[in-house]
Structures are given as C-alpha cells and as structure tokens.
C-alpha cells in the first residue's frame, strides 16, 4: 500500500490510501487532432481506449487546423471521457487518478483536456498529473511490450514530432536529436498533398509506395552524414516537389508510386540510420519507435532488419497505440504518480516544452 | 437551490454562487492568458468563502460566450465536467444575456457588446425587459463597432464588456446626449441567477452537449467556404 499526500496549490491536503499496483487511471489526450481518453489499471492493463479522430474535419485542409481541432475537442471531451469509463464497465467513482497531456502540442487543444482533467481531479478529489506528450508515446511502446528494456533509444515520429531520445531510466530522458524544421509525418503529409494523395499523408504514401520503385528517384538524405543527431525533413519535401514539378508539364501521367516509394525510402533511411548510429554509440540493447509514423510498415521492416543486423532488438507499439491515445497518457501518469509526482490544480499547458524536466 | 455560475468569455473571468435568488458570492478577476490556471482554484476559493462545499451545489450555470474563443472553451469545459463529476444539472447562458440582465433596470431595451478580439470587431445583441422577463430581440450581431449604431438605434443604452471598447463605441456613435454607454462584465452571480431560474423551471441543458457560442466560423473554415478571402 502506498500512502499519498496530495497537496494542491492553495487549499486542502488530501491523503489517499490505495494499492498503486492496481490504481485505475483515466488518461486524457487532446494535444492535436484526436480527442482521446482511456482507463488503464496499474499502468499496464488497458480497460478501455476511446479515440475520436477528427481526420474528416481536417482532410480538406491537408493538415490540422488548430482552431477547428480545439472546437471539436470542446464538443467531444465529455462524451469521450464518459465513453472511456462506461466501455470499461466502470463508474466515475472507480477512477483513482487522472493524467492529462499538458505539455507539447497545440495550445488551444491542450487546454481543453487540461481543463477537463483538473475539474475531474478537483470534483472527485483524485490526484492529477500532467504529462509531456512525447513521454506518452514512450509509454505507448511500454504498454505494448512489457519486456522493453531500459535503457533504450526511442524515436518518436509523428505528424507533429520527430524526436530521438535516450531513455536512461524510467522517466529519465536525454534528448539526442530533434527535427530542425518539419516533423517526419508533416513531410509525409505535405508530399501526399502535393501528389494529390489525400490526408493524412502517412498511410496514403505507404499505400502508393507499395506499387512503386524506391530507387526510381534519388532524393536527398538530409543531415544523414552530419555529426549531430538532428533531422531535417523540409528540404526533402522541397526536393521531391522540385523533382516532380518538371514532370507535370509533359502531359504524361505522373509516376506517383515511384515518387512515393522513393520519398519513403529517403525518409526511412535517415530515421533508421541515425537511430541505429546512436543506439550503437550508447551501447543500449534495444530501439523503440513510436508515434503515428511508426505504423508505417516499410519503416518497421527497415528498423527490424537493421536492428537484427546489429544485434539489437526493435520494439513497436500495437497499431492502435501508434497515433495519439489516452492509454499512453494514463500509463505515463501511473509512472509519474508512482514517483509521488502530482500536479496542482493550477496546472498550466505548455505548447513547446522541454522533455528533460 | 444553490447554483454556481462561471464565465470566462471576457478579459475578466467570473465565478458566483447564488442561493434561492440571493447572491452569496460574486467574484470577478482579470484573466487574460491564465484563465486555465486560475479557474479551478478560484472556484474552490469562492466556495470556501461562502462556507459551501462543492457537493452542496445543486446546479451549474455556464457562460457560453460569445467572446474569447480560447477563453470560453476553458469555462465551458470546466462547467460541463463539474456537472458530470457531481451528477448535478447545468444550464448554458450567453455572455450577452448576462450583461443585459445586469442592466435591466437602466432601460427597457439595451444593446450588449463583447469584443471579438481583432480591431473593431464585436459580438452584440439587443435585449428587451418586459413582463415575461428578459428576451433577445432579433439575431446576434457580428461586425464592427460602427455598425452598432444601427442595431441600437437612437436613445439606446449600450453595455460594453471592455472599457476600451466603450470608448471606441462612443467614438463611432458620435457626440450626442441620446445614447448611454455603460461598462460591465458578464458576472458569475448573474449567470448563476439566470441558470437557477431555468433549472427551477425544470429546463436544464444536456451538460455534456454544451458547446461554446462562437458566432463565427474559424478563419480556415470561413476561407474554405468562400465566406472570407
């Protein structure tokens, strides 16, 4: 039994007594375009995970529109939370803590989830914990792979993020590299939009690439040989557009499949190569890949192959946990609560936040 | 019946508590960018002041806007989750109606105005106090300050939710003794009173379905629909 003393910013001290190993945590995630909530027991067992995606709202714009996303979150948040509790066969009274993505994301979106979470914490007198979005993704992989060792190198690749982390110990991270411009998933989105393949670009590019030749075009591998571990995807996107534009005037059909496959190869090579390089340098035994782009089959295949060649183990989350979800936030919340970390009711959201705090 | 009302639509955020038509607390504070940080701790502070616990509250009044888009999302989300967490009913009240209610003794017809953020843009509406209480006349107004002169007409009383807006309004209406401008804010106590009246009639809103009253499409959607370029 763990004894928690929870002190909010200016009033009561609540003392709770419960078995942390079974603690039922509600995880809330609204940092971008998914309104999501989940109930997770003991940081590991997913009892429910509800994700209301807004893809249909944003597809016509070729990207996520922050104000439209925030409006949708405000409409859906109550229903999604209720659905997470009901579909787990539980009641609100069973929820013992609430975790919410409070750092890294679209500010107007983050604050809907945070407002809901802190109200639940206050009204139900349960502890509140604020999570960094990327830490959530780290935990998505842990949820799917309980044997994922620490330390390991974790690459998070999504429409909003590209970050290479050394997970030194539970909840202790060192940022090794980030994108200097567009996120990897953003490049997929923009190239897909340019090729008329629709939004989101990740699955669209992957599908088109299946019929294509990845060596048909030789696109650049930005920063591949740079000494640092940062990424750049804006230049790759521009290179694709510049190479394709002259082909659009001949009246001949565009080799969309070859372009998609060649672009995908370039992006995958950079991601795999840099991640593997640092994994070998740091001497870790495992690599984990998370975020929406980690659902890409070509990326998984390349990582698995490269890791095998170097005697490393590669880990990926279940497909349902690649994109944003509440379960990963609840799992991260469990780890933070286990360390006695609790947020006050004055919790604020931070759109771009350091990971190493 | 004890009702807690809250509003986060303007530069001022407001929390109030009423009990059977009596205002027990009415707290208004400045919150330009820290609405989220302050709201829940201030709700607790207001309740403490009245000697009530959250569980003593029988219903919630939620300010729906119009006003700051980001601001109203905070208040509406907090309000609906309070109702959800406590199992008590909730009512949505517009910021323009709350302003009109506070000015109901000044004139029979008032025009209430909330800043819409950019330059001279405003949200406004005309309200009339009659035997049946307060009612809105016509549609909501979304436009610039200059167009308000037509909405209110001569001899109108304008209630502005932001002092600088009041000055702009005076400028747009021109000099003359035939109109009056009052500054006000949507008050938590007023939202609570209006909600309590509706709850007493057995007319609560579906709390989880409550959504902010924006009155304007997001810029992206408006551009897409060809409304703006």
Contacts between the chains, C-beta under 8 A, distances in Angstrom:
chain1	res1	chain2	res2	distance
A	8	B	41	7.4
A	9	B	41	5.7
A	10	B	41	5.6
A	10	B	44	7.7
A	10	B	45	7.2
A	11	B	41	7.5
A	11	B	44	5.5
A	11	B	45	7.7
A	11	B	48	7.0
A	60	B	224	6.6
A	61	B	220	6.0
A	61	B	224	7.0
A	65	B	218	6.5
A	65	B	220	4.3
A	65	B	221	7.5
A	67	B	69	6.9
A	67	B	218	3.8
A	67	B	219	7.0
A	67	B	220	6.8
A	68	B	218	5.2
A	68	B	220	6.3
A	68	B	221	6.3
A	70	B	69	7.6
A	70	B	70	7.4
A	70	B	73	6.2
A	71	B	69	7.9
A	71	B	73	7.7
A	71	B	211	7.9
A	71	B	212	7.6
A	71	B	214	7.2
A	71	B	218	6.8
A	73	B	73	7.8
A	74	B	73	4.5
A	74	B	76	6.1
A	74	B	77	5.9
A	74	B	211	6.2
A	74	B	212	6.0
A	75	B	211	4.9
A	77	B	77	6.0
A	77	B	80	7.8
A	77	B	81	7.8
A	78	B	80	5.0
A	78	B	81	6.6
A	78	B	84	5.7
A	78	B	207	7.1
A	78	B	208	3.6
A	78	B	209	8.0
A	79	B	208	5.5
A	81	B	81	7.8
A	81	B	84	7.6
A	82	B	84	7.0
A	82	B	208	6.6
A	92	B	84	7.6
A	92	B	85	6.7
A	107	B	70	7.8
A	108	B	69	7.7
A	108	B	70	5.4
A	108	B	73	7.0
A	111	B	36	5.0
A	111	B	70	7.0
A	111	B	73	6.8
A	111	B	74	6.1
A	112	B	73	5.6
A	112	B	77	5.4
A	114	B	36	6.1
A	115	B	36	5.8
A	115	B	39	7.3
A	115	B	73	7.4
A	115	B	74	5.0
A	115	B	77	4.0
A	115	B	78	5.1
A	115	B	81	7.4
A	116	B	77	5.3
A	116	B	78	7.8
A	116	B	81	4.9
A	118	B	36	8.0
A	118	B	40	5.0
A	118	B	78	7.8
A	119	B	40	6.2
A	119	B	77	7.3
A	119	B	78	4.8
A	119	B	81	3.8
A	119	B	82	5.7
A	119	B	85	6.6
A	120	B	81	5.9
A	120	B	85	5.7
A	122	B	40	5.0
A	122	B	43	7.5
A	122	B	44	6.7
A	122	B	54	7.6
A	123	B	54	6.0
A	123	B	81	7.2
A	123	B	82	5.9
A	123	B	85	3.5
A	123	B	86	5.8
A	124	B	85	5.5
A	344	B	41	7.9
A	345	B	40	4.5
A	345	B	41	5.1
A	345	B	44	7.4
A	346	B	37	4.8
A	346	B	38	7.2
A	346	B	40	7.8
A	346	B	41	5.5
A	347	B	36	8.0
A	347	B	37	7.5
A	348	B	34	7.3
A	348	B	36	6.3
A	348	B	37	4.8
A	349	B	36	6.7
